[in-house]
Amino acid sequence: MQIPSTLLAPGLSSPLQWSNFKLIAFDMDSTLINIECIDELAKEAGVGGEVVRITEATMRGEIKDFKESLRARVALLRGLPLEALERVYRERLQLNPGVKTWVRACQHHGLRTVLVSGGFTFFADRICKELNIDFSRSNALAYHEGCLTGELLPQAWGDICDGEEKKKMLQECCSQLGVSLSEAIAVGDGANDLPMMQAANAAGGLSVAYHAKPAVKAQAMVSVESAGMDELLHLFA
């Protein structure tokens, strides 16, 4: 198999078959989309530098407790008007290159799609609608009188979608669909994506790092280094 230079696939020696996979789970921020939404909201709130430093340290794995990291960052957004969220979505958020082509290819070949994000439902719901994603789990920002309160809303499944919750969602979707983890693909870029990627790896599925942090690339079976996500099409026969 000829693997393009923009792909690193040290664990693969032959083309993959679409028929071997039934489900694919995606991170959202910096994976399906081009931004970290919380960082952009922080810029709107005038606390961009402080929040970006926490985000980057968290994604590199230097801050181990994602839940506490997220709570600290969300607290800094208190008082931000909802119009700022709409502005970030409308003016800054874009799908990453090749995402639409790759997601449509997966759907064409019968894979069910899952979005699991440490980001926010405000953005995740819109991305799911645009890409026709089947299942999603993300964090809900609390607001009052048109402004963020600096807190997150509890949801039926728990409090915060962190790395363990992403893995749990992947497992739940597989179970619901009668699919084995060996038939699952997990795609992400940051430390909180590693639990679901490791779960796919351990079961014989596929883990994909997309423009990822070094610690994530080191553990993924496949890494898209610089090209669009549709470069993954080269892995399939």
N, C-alpha and C positions, 0 to 999 in steps of 0.2 A: 504494500500500500504506500503510495506517495503522500506523505504528510506535508502540507505547506509550511514554510518557515514561520508563519504567524501562529502555528499550532504546535504545542508540545504535548506529545502523547506517548510517553515512555512505557506505559503499561499496555499499549495496544500493538499487536503484531499483524492483525488482519482487519479488513473492513467490518464494520458493525452492520447488523441487520435490523431494519426498522421493526420487523415482526417480534424481536426480542424485548421490545420496550412498550409499556402500556401507559406510563404516567411520567410527567416531568414537572418538577417543582422549581420555582424561580424566586430568588431574592428580588427586591424591587430597586431600592436606591443604589445607584452606580452599577446596576446589573441590567435590569430592563430599561431603566431611565438614566439620564445623563447627570443627575444631581443627587446630593444628599439633601432631602427636603428640609430636615431640621436645621441644617446649616444655612439654607436660604431664608428660612423663617427667622433665624437668629439675626441675619443681616438686616431684615426688615425691622426687627425689634431693637437694633443698635447694640447687640451683644454678640456679634458675629465671631470676633476673635476668640472669646472665651469658650463659646460652644464648639467651634471648629477644633480647638485644641483637645477638648474632651472627646469629640467624635473620632478624630484621627487616632488618638491613643487607644480608644475602645476597639476600633476596627483592626488595629495592629495587634490587639491582644494584650496590651500593656495594662489596661484596666479590665480586670477579670469579671467584675459584677456588672453585667449589661443593664440589669434592672435599675440599680442605683445610679448608673451613669445616665440612663435615659431620664429618670426622674429629676436628676439635677439639671439636665439641659432643658427639659420641658418647663421646670419652675422658672427659668430665666425668660420664658416667653409670656409670662403673665401680663395681661393687658393688651396683647397684640390683637388688633381687630381682625375679624374674619375676612375682611376685604384683602388683607395681606396674603392670606392663603390662596385666594382666587388669583391674585396678581402673580404669585410665584408659579402657580399652575399654568396660567395663560402666557406668561412672558418668558419663563426660564426653563420649564420642564419640557423635555423632548424624549422620545424613545431613542435608545442607543442605536447606532448603525447596525443594520441587519436583523434587528429584533423582530420586526413584523414578518419578515421573510422566514426566519427560523421558526417562530411560533406557528405560523400558518402551515409550514411543512410538517411540523410535529402533529398538528391537528389533522392534516390531510392523511397522515399515516395512522390515525386512530389513537394517538396519545391523548389522555386527559391532562389538563393543565391546572397547576396550582400556583398561587402567589402567596408567599409567606414573607412578611416584612416586619422589621423592627421599626418601620416608619408608620405612617398614619393613614387611617381609613379615608380621610378626605381625598388623598391622592390615589390610594390603592383602588378604591371603588371606581374611579374614573379610568384607571389603567386597565382594570378587569373588563370594563365595558368596551373600551377601545379594542382590546385584543381578544375578547370573547373567552376570558379565563373562566374555568369551571368552578374553582374553589379558591377562597382566599382567607387569610388571617392577618390582621395588623392591629395597630393600637389606635384607640379613639381619644382624641383631644377633647377635654371638657371646656365648655364655654358658657358664658352668662352675659346677657344683654349685648350680644354681638362681639364679645372679646374673650380671648382665651383666659382661663383661670389659673394656668400653670400646673394643672393636674391632668391625670389620665382617667378615663371612665372604666370602671370594672365591666367585664363582659362575661357572657355565659361560660366561656371556656377557661377564664382565669383573668389575671391582671395585666401582664405584659408579655408580648410576643418576643421572647429572647431566643437564644440558640436552641435551648432544650424544647421550647414550645414549637419552634420550626420543625425539629425532628419529630415531635409528637404529632404535629399536623400531617407530616409526610406519612407517618405510620398509620394514622387514622384514615387518611384518604385511600391508602393501599388496602386497608382492611375493608373499608366501605365498598370498594370496587371489586374486591376479590382478587387483588393484584399482589404479587410478591414484591418485596423490596429489591429483589434481583432484577425486576422489570422496571425499576425506577431510575430516573435521572435527576440529579440535584445540581443546581447552578447557582453560584454565588461569588462574592468577592471579598467578604470580610470575615473576621474571626467568629462572629455569631452565626455564620453559615456552616461552620465546620461540623457541628453535630449532625445535621442532616446529610452533609456530604459524606461523613464518615460512616453513617448508617447505610447509605447506598453502597459505599465501597465494601463494607464488611459483608454485605449480602450478595455481592457479585453484580451489583448494578453499576451505574456510571456517575462519577462526580466530575463537574466541570468548573474550573476557575475562570472567571471572565474579568480580564484587566485587574487582576486580584492583588491583594497584599502578599508579600513574600511567604508568610507562614501558611497562607491558603494555597498558593501555587505549589508549595512543597508537598502538600498532602493530596492534591487533586490528581485524578487519573489523566485528565486532559486540561490544558490551559490555553485559552485564547489570549495571546500576548498583546496584539496591537490591532488586529483586523476587527471587522464587525462580527456579530454573533452568527450570522449566516455562514461563516467559515466552517462551522461545525458540520455543515452538509457534506464536506469532504471526507468525513469519517465514515459515512454510510455507503454501502454498496447500492 
